[in-house]
């Protein structure tokens, strides 16, 4: 017996109508029907009709779109652990603990600490442990030393991050040396490519895919000119992909990137097996925050989850406080805190592999109307952008155009963050006003890479630095039950700066100053739109006469003369969709803060 026969069939238009009712205003819901970058707009509903002409049932015409081999662990990935080498920081104890906890790939960001790096290599076994090295610049001497050291550790898989985007054409000299060192040693992945650099500058998914394609083709061309065959080069390449909190977009990006890289390698005569390059997925720093940093654990889990369902070969999860440690120095160093953040990174892998069993499934996103459609869109648009890149003379000659496009996307991201269309929990919404970062941490230097929460966090750091103790009074005029949503909205706005926010139900609005709490710095008037005309003019006059010079009103009533209200002493309105960053910045200037 089929229960479906008891229900009427619904058309797509009926589903959309139901969505409109359930979600109230579908365009205002995050991620539903909104435009993402590169002119691509997400639809509120996807059906099988979207897949017509995209994929056949077995997907055989798209190379490596779906990967994994049936067996005990068809989707098993290596646990990669990130280490940033810093002067005076001993990582030996941490590495020993990670070895005992089955870390498979040790990823070193060595900075200027070359000697420390080679010393740490002695702590690693010569067994089949992966070693990844990220050097800040091209250095032939370092490359030769690394090759010599790793030749003595013949069982270690290893790679050096040599990205044309990061190092420029100069990296091809080191790449030639690396490839010669592993000639005849099949599938030793010694060269890592990828678009992590532009990802951390705010690039879109399509720009990342096109950039990875362009840098790989540039690499193949340069190495062929040095006498290497494309089929030999492909055996020693791997790709690094950054993943953030955009779960479904991450999945589509990885699937599209794998397929397009294989497509490009086919054009060079590389066989099907070698065209499927290994992928190291790295959790992005651009979605990490200083404040409310334990939310970074959730962000890392979402990002790693999206990578895990794409059959990547390794996943690298930085400690949840890594971006904080990159810019700050802890006043009281605790080994326990340090070890705990690394342990939590490892435990995310355990959660996904041992508890969720995601390493036992093959392409779980396959067949999803939304994911398949998004993958196809990414592939189509990224391939078109790659072709434009080739028409412009190749990757390096088109680099300035690419940088301009990335800056444009970055500006769009900032605009959405400033207006809180993109919510960063704990930063531009739902902030913990009691948190004081500078109590335990000392600011050293702020990085230059794009971070989603950076602009709001810089305002809050300024508040802490100046010990600016402002109290915001939410002056409630009218029935609280009807104003609670508006009150909570305004509370979230001002708490992003760590200000103390206090609610006060006002009985006599035209004599408001007498009812305000002591030490009130900012008055936030909350009333229903239709009630403002009856009292606002008198209230503003009363506040001005009693030296309450910073006052706001909640909402944006129709036919309201805001210019007249500002002439009477109102600073601004607070409403959904406005530039909250500029609102808070201007308020701090009003308080006498120099920004």
C-alpha positions in Angstrom: 0.0 0.0 0.0 1.4 3.4 -1.0 0.7 6.3 1.3 1.4 8.7 -1.5 -1.9 7.8 -3.1 -3.7 9.5 -0.1 -2.2 12.9 -1.0 -2.8 15.2 -3.9 0.1 15.8 -6.3 1.6 19.2 -5.9 3.0 21.3 -8.7 6.2 23.4 -8.5 4.1 26.6 -8.3 2.2 25.2 -5.3 5.5 24.3 -3.5 6.8 27.8 -4.1 3.5 29.3 -2.8 3.8 27.1 0.3 7.4 28.2 0.8 6.4 31.9 0.6 3.9 31.3 3.3 6.2 29.3 5.6 9.2 31.6 5.2 7.2 34.8 5.2 9.5 36.8 3.0 11.6 34.3 1.1 14.1 36.9 -0.2 14.9 38.0 3.4 15.9 34.5 4.5 19.7 33.8 4.5 20.7 31.6 1.7 17.1 31.2 0.2 16.7 32.7 -3.2 19.7 35.0 -2.7 22.3 36.0 -5.2 25.8 34.6 -4.5 28.9 35.9 -6.3 29.7 36.0 -10.0 26.0 36.7 -10.9 24.9 33.3 -9.8 21.5 33.3 -7.9 20.4 30.4 -5.7 16.8 29.3 -6.3 14.4 28.5 -3.4 13.5 25.2 -4.9 15.3 22.7 -7.1 13.6 19.8 -9.0 14.6 17.0 -11.3 13.9 19.3 -14.2 17.1 21.2 -13.4 19.2 18.1 -14.2 17.9 17.6 -17.7 20.9 17.8 -20.0 23.4 18.1 -17.1 24.0 14.5 -16.1 23.0 11.0 -17.2 22.2 8.5 -14.6 25.7 7.1 -14.4 27.4 10.5 -14.9 30.0 8.8 -17.2 30.4 11.9 -19.4 31.9 14.0 -16.5 35.3 12.7 -15.4 35.8 12.1 -11.7 32.7 14.0 -10.7 32.0 11.1 -8.4 34.9 9.2 -6.8 35.4 6.4 -4.3 35.7 2.7 -4.6 33.3 0.3 -2.9 34.9 -1.5 0.1 35.5 -1.2 3.8 36.6 2.5 3.7 35.6 3.9 0.3 36.0 7.5 1.4 38.8 7.4 4.0 40.7 10.6 4.3 44.0 11.3 6.1 43.9 13.5 9.2 46.1 16.5 8.5 47.4 18.7 11.4 48.5 22.2 10.9 51.6 23.6 12.7 52.8 27.2 12.5 56.5 27.4 13.5 57.2 30.4 15.7 60.4 31.5 17.5 60.4 30.3 21.1 57.5 27.8 20.6 58.4 24.2 21.1 56.2 21.9 19.1 57.9 18.6 20.0 55.4 17.7 22.7 52.5 18.5 20.5 53.8 16.4 17.6 54.4 13.4 19.9 50.8 13.6 21.1 49.5 13.9 17.5 51.6 10.8 16.5 49.9 8.8 19.2 46.5 10.0 18.0 46.9 8.7 14.4 47.6 12.0 12.6 48.5 11.0 9.0 49.7 14.3 7.5 51.9 16.9 9.3 51.4 20.3 7.6 54.2 22.8 8.5 54.0 26.6 7.9 57.6 27.2 8.6 57.9 31.0 8.1 61.4 32.0 8.9 62.1 29.0 11.2 63.9 26.7 8.7 66.3 25.2 11.3 63.4 24.5 13.7 61.6 22.7 10.9 64.5 20.4 10.1 65.0 19.7 13.8 61.3 18.8 14.1 61.6 16.3 11.2 63.8 14.2 13.6 60.7 13.8 15.8 58.7 12.2 13.0 59.0 8.5 12.2 60.3 7.5 8.8 57.2 5.4 8.4 54.4 6.3 5.9 53.6 9.7 7.4 52.8 12.6 5.1 54.7 15.8 5.4 53.6 19.0 3.8 55.8 22.1 3.8 54.7 25.7 3.2 57.6 28.1 2.6 56.9 31.9 2.4 59.1 32.4 -0.7 60.9 30.6 -3.4 64.3 29.4 -2.1 66.4 27.1 -4.2 68.8 26.3 -1.3 65.9 25.3 1.0 64.4 23.2 -1.8 67.7 21.2 -2.3 68.1 20.7 1.4 64.5 19.5 1.7 65.0 17.0 -1.1 68.2 15.6 0.4 66.5 15.2 3.8 63.4 13.5 2.4 65.5 11.1 0.2 66.9 9.7 3.5 63.3 9.2 4.7 62.2 7.2 1.7 58.9 6.0 3.1 57.6 9.5 3.9 55.1 11.0 1.4 55.8 14.7 1.2 55.1 17.8 -0.8 56.2 21.4 -1.1 53.6 24.1 -1.6 54.8 25.7 -4.8 52.0 27.9 -6.1 52.5 30.0 -9.2 50.0 32.5 -7.8 52.0 32.9 -4.6 55.6 32.6 -5.8 55.3 33.7 -9.5 57.3 32.1 -12.4 60.3 31.8 -10.1 58.8 28.7 -8.5 59.3 26.7 -11.7 63.0 26.4 -11.1 62.3 24.7 -7.7 59.6 22.7 -9.4 62.0 21.4 -11.9 64.4 20.3 -9.2 61.6 18.6 -7.3 60.3 16.7 -10.3 63.9 15.5 -11.2 64.3 14.2 -7.7 61.3 11.9 -8.0 61.7 10.9 -11.6 60.7 7.3 -12.0 59.0 7.2 -8.5 55.4 7.0 -9.5 52.8 9.0 -7.6 55.1 10.8 -5.2 53.1 14.0 -4.9 55.8 16.6 -4.3 54.2 19.7 -5.8 51.1 21.3 -4.4 49.0 23.7 -6.4 45.8 25.5 -5.5 43.9 28.8 -5.0 44.2 29.2 -1.3 45.9 32.6 -1.7 43.0 34.3 -3.5 40.5 32.4 -1.3 41.9 34.2 1.7 41.6 37.5 -0.2 37.8 36.9 -0.6 37.6 35.3 -4.0 34.4 33.5 -5.2 34.2 29.8 -5.8 34.3 30.3 -9.6 37.4 32.4 -9.4 39.1 29.8 -7.2 38.3 27.0 -9.7 39.4 29.1 -12.7 42.6 30.1 -10.9 43.5 26.5 -10.1 42.9 25.5 -13.7 45.0 28.4 -14.9 47.9 27.8 -12.5 48.0 24.0 -13.4 48.0 24.7 -17.1 50.8 27.2 -16.6 52.7 24.7 -14.6 52.3 21.9 -17.2 53.4 24.3 -20.0 56.5 25.5 -18.1 57.5 22.0 -17.2 57.0 20.7 -20.7 59.4 23.3 -21.9 61.9 21.9 -19.4 61.6 18.4 -21.0 59.0 16.8 -18.8 56.0 14.9 -20.2 52.5 15.9 -19.0 51.7 12.3 -18.0 54.8 12.3 -15.8 54.1 15.7 -14.2 50.5 14.8 -13.3 51.8 11.8 -11.2 53.5 14.3 -8.9 50.8 17.0 -8.5 48.2 17.5 -5.8 45.6 20.3 -5.3 44.9 22.3 -2.1 41.3 23.5 -1.7 40.0 25.9 0.9 36.6 25.2 2.5 34.5 27.6 4.6 31.0 27.5 6.2 29.2 27.6 2.9 28.4 23.8 3.1 26.7 23.1 -0.2 28.9 25.5 -2.2 32.0 23.8 -0.8 30.7 20.4 -2.1 29.9 21.8 -5.5 33.3 23.6 -5.7 35.3 20.5 -4.9 33.3 18.3 -7.3 33.6 20.9 -10.1 37.3 21.5 -9.5 38.2 17.8 -9.6 36.2 17.3 -12.8 37.6 20.3 -14.6 41.2 19.6 -13.7 40.8 16.1 -15.1 39.2 17.6 -18.2 42.3 19.8 -18.7 44.7 16.9 -18.1 42.9 14.8 -20.7 43.7 17.5 -23.2 47.4 17.0 -22.4 47.0 13.2 -23.0 47.1 12.2 -19.3 45.2 8.9 -18.7 42.1 8.6 -16.6 43.7 7.3 -13.5 46.4 10.0 -13.3 44.1 12.8 -14.2 42.3 12.4 -10.8 44.6 14.6 -8.7 44.7 14.1 -4.9 43.0 16.9 -3.0 44.0 18.3 0.4 41.0 20.3 1.8 42.0 23.0 4.2 39.5 24.7 6.6 39.5 28.4 5.7 40.8 31.1 8.0 38.6 33.8 6.5 35.6 32.5 8.4 37.4 32.3 11.7 37.0 35.0 14.4 38.9 36.5 17.4 35.9 37.0 19.6 33.6 34.1 20.6 36.3 31.9 19.2 34.7 28.6 20.4 32.2 29.2 17.5 35.2 28.4 15.3 34.8 24.8 16.3 31.4 24.7 14.7 32.6 26.6 11.7 35.5 24.1 11.3 33.1 21.1 11.7 30.8 22.4 8.9 33.7 23.1 6.6 35.3 19.7 7.2 31.9 17.9 6.9 31.5 19.4 3.4 35.0 18.2 2.4 34.5 14.8 3.8 31.5 14.0 1.6 33.6 14.8 -1.6 36.1 12.0 -1.3 39.1 14.3 -0.6 42.4 12.6 0.3 43.2 14.7 3.4 41.5 17.3 5.5 43.5 20.0 7.4 41.7 21.6 10.4 43.6 24.4 12.2 43.1 24.9 15.9 40.0 27.0 16.7 42.2 29.8 18.1 44.8 29.8 15.3 43.8 33.2 13.8 43.9 34.6 17.4 47.4 33.2 17.9 48.5 34.6 14.5 47.7 38.2 15.7 47.9 38.1 19.5 50.2 36.9 22.2 48.7 35.3 25.3 49.7 37.1 28.5 49.7 33.9 30.5 50.9 30.9 28.5 49.2 27.6 29.3 50.2 24.3 27.7 46.8 22.9 28.6 45.0 25.5 26.5 47.4 25.0 23.6 47.1 21.3 23.6 43.3 21.4 24.0 42.8 23.5 20.8 44.8 20.9 18.8 43.0 18.1 20.4 39.6 19.5 19.4 40.8 19.8 15.8 41.7 16.1 15.8 38.4 15.2 17.5 36.4 16.8 14.6 37.9 14.1 12.4 36.9 11.4 14.9 33.4 12.8 15.0 33.1 12.6 11.2 34.9 9.3 10.7 34.3 7.2 13.8 30.9 8.5 14.9 29.2 9.7 11.7 30.9 7.0 9.5 31.3 9.4 6.6 34.3 7.5 5.5 32.1 4.6 4.6 29.9 6.3 1.9 30.5 7.1 -1.7 29.4 10.5 -3.1 26.5 11.1 -0.7 25.8 14.4 -2.5 25.4 12.7 -5.8 21.9 13.0 -7.2 20.9 16.0 -5.1 19.0 18.3 -7.4 20.6 21.4 -5.8 24.2 20.1 -5.5 24.2 18.7 -9.1 22.8 21.9 -10.5 25.2 24.1 -8.5 28.2 21.8 -9.6 27.2 22.2 -13.2 26.9 26.0 -12.8 30.4 26.2 -11.2 31.9 24.0 -14.0 30.3 26.0 -16.8 31.2 29.4 -15.5 34.7 28.5 -14.2 35.5 26.9 -17.6 34.3 30.0 -19.4 36.5 32.2 -17.1 39.5 29.9 -17.7 39.0 30.2 -21.5 39.0 34.0 -21.2 42.2 33.7 -19.2 43.8 31.7 -22.0 42.6 34.2 -24.6 44.3 37.0 -22.6 47.7 35.2 -22.8 47.5 32.8 -19.9 47.5 32.8 -16.2 50.2 35.3 -15.5 49.2 37.8 -18.1 45.6 37.7 -16.9 46.6 38.0 -13.2 45.8 41.7 -12.9 42.3 41.1 -14.3 41.8 38.3 -11.8 43.0 40.5 -8.9 40.5 43.2 -9.9 37.6 40.7 -10.0 38.6 39.3 -6.6 38.6 42.8 -5.1 35.1 43.3 -6.5 33.8 40.2 -4.9 35.6 41.1 -1.6 33.8 44.5 -1.7 30.5 42.6 -2.2 31.2 40.3 0.8 32.1 43.3 3.0 28.9 45.1 2.0 26.8 42.0 3.0 28.7 41.7 6.3 28.3 45.4 7.1 24.6 45.2 6.5 24.4 41.9 8.4 22.9 40.1 5.4 25.7 37.6 6.0 25.6 36.8 9.8 28.8 36.0 11.6 27.6 34.6 14.9 29.2 36.3 17.9 30.6 39.1 15.8 28.0 41.1 13.8 25.0 39.4 15.5 24.4 37.6 18.8 27.7 38.9 20.3 28.8 38.1 23.8 29.0 41.6 25.3 30.8 40.4 28.4 33.8 39.0 26.6 37.0 41.0 27.0 39.7 39.8 24.6 42.5 42.1 25.7 42.2 40.9 29.3 44.1 37.7 28.4 45.7 38.5 25.0 48.0 41.2 23.8 47.7 42.5 20.2 50.8 42.0 18.1 49.8 42.6 14.5 46.7 42.3 12.4 47.0 40.2 9.3 46.3 41.5 5.8 44.2 38.6 4.6 40.4 39.0 4.4 38.5 37.8 7.4 34.7 38.1 7.5 34.5 39.4 11.0 37.5 41.7 10.9 35.8 45.1 10.5 33.5 44.6 13.4 36.2 43.1 15.5 38.5 46.1 14.9 35.8 48.4 16.2 35.4 46.3 19.3 39.1 46.1 19.9 39.2 49.9 19.8 36.4 50.0 22.5 38.5 47.7 24.7 41.7 49.5 24.0 40.2 52.8 25.1 38.3 51.2 28.0 35.1 52.8 26.6 32.4 51.9 29.1 29.2 53.0 27.3 25.8 52.0 28.5 23.0 51.8 26.0 19.4 52.2 27.3 16.7 50.5 25.3 13.9 52.9 26.2 10.7 51.0 25.5 7.6 53.1 24.8 4.5 50.9 24.4 3.5 47.3 25.1 6.6 45.1 25.5 4.9 42.1 24.0 4.6 43.9 20.6 8.0 45.4 20.8 10.1 42.4 22.0 11.4 41.5 18.5 12.4 45.2 17.8 14.1 45.4 21.3 16.1 42.2 20.8 17.2 43.4 17.3 18.5 46.6 18.7 20.2 44.8 21.6 22.1 42.6 19.1 23.2 45.7 17.2 24.8 47.5 20.2 26.2 44.4 21.9 28.5 43.8 18.8 30.7 46.5 20.4 30.6 44.9 23.8 28.5 47.7 25.2 26.3 47.2 28.3 22.7 47.2 27.1 19.9 47.8 29.6 16.1 47.7 29.0 13.8 50.2 30.6 10.0 50.5 30.1 9.2 54.2 29.9 5.9 55.5 31.4 6.2 59.2 30.4 7.9 59.4 27.0 8.0 63.2 26.9 9.8 63.3 30.2 12.1 60.3 29.4 15.3 61.7 30.9 14.0 61.2 34.4 13.4 57.5 33.9 16.7 56.6 32.2 19.2 54.4 34.2 22.2 56.1 35.7 25.3 56.5 33.5 23.3 56.1 30.3 25.4 57.1 27.3 23.2 56.2 24.4 19.4 56.3 24.3 17.7 53.8 21.9 14.0 54.6 21.6 11.9 51.6 20.8 8.2 52.1 19.9 5.8 51.0 17.2 5.9 52.9 14.0 2.5 54.4 14.4 3.2 55.7 17.9 6.2 57.8 17.2 4.4 61.0 15.9 2.6 61.3 19.3 5.7 61.7 21.4 9.0 61.7 19.5 9.4 65.5 19.1 8.8 66.1 22.8 11.1 63.2 23.8 14.0 64.5 21.7 13.7 67.9 23.1 13.7 66.5 26.6 16.8 64.4 26.0 18.7 67.4 24.4 17.8 69.6 27.4 19.2 67.0 29.8 22.5 66.4 27.9 21.5 63.1 26.3 23.0 63.9 22.9 23.2 60.4 21.4 19.8 59.1 20.7 18.4 56.7 18.1 15.0 55.4 17.2 14.1 51.8 16.2 12.4 51.2 12.9 11.9 53.1 9.7 8.3 54.3 9.6 6.7 55.3 6.3 6.2 59.0 5.6 8.5 59.8 8.5 10.5 63.0 8.1 13.9 61.8 9.3 15.7 65.0 8.5 13.3 67.0 10.8 13.9 64.5 13.5 17.7 64.8 13.1 17.4 68.6 13.4 15.6 68.0 16.7 18.5 65.8 18.0 18.0 62.3 16.6 21.3 60.8 15.5 19.9 58.0 13.3 17.4 55.2 12.8 18.1 51.6 13.5 16.5 49.1 11.1 17.0 45.9 9.3 19.1 46.1 6.1 21.0 49.3 7.0 24.8 49.4 7.1 25.3 48.5 10.8 29.0 48.8 10.6 28.8 52.5 9.5 26.1 53.1 12.1 28.3 51.8 14.9 31.4 53.5 13.5 29.6 56.9 13.4 28.3 56.4 16.9 31.9 55.9 18.2 33.0 59.1 16.4 30.1 60.8 18.1 31.5 59.6 21.4 34.8 61.3 20.6 36.7 58.2 19.4 39.2 58.7 16.6 39.1 55.9 14.1 
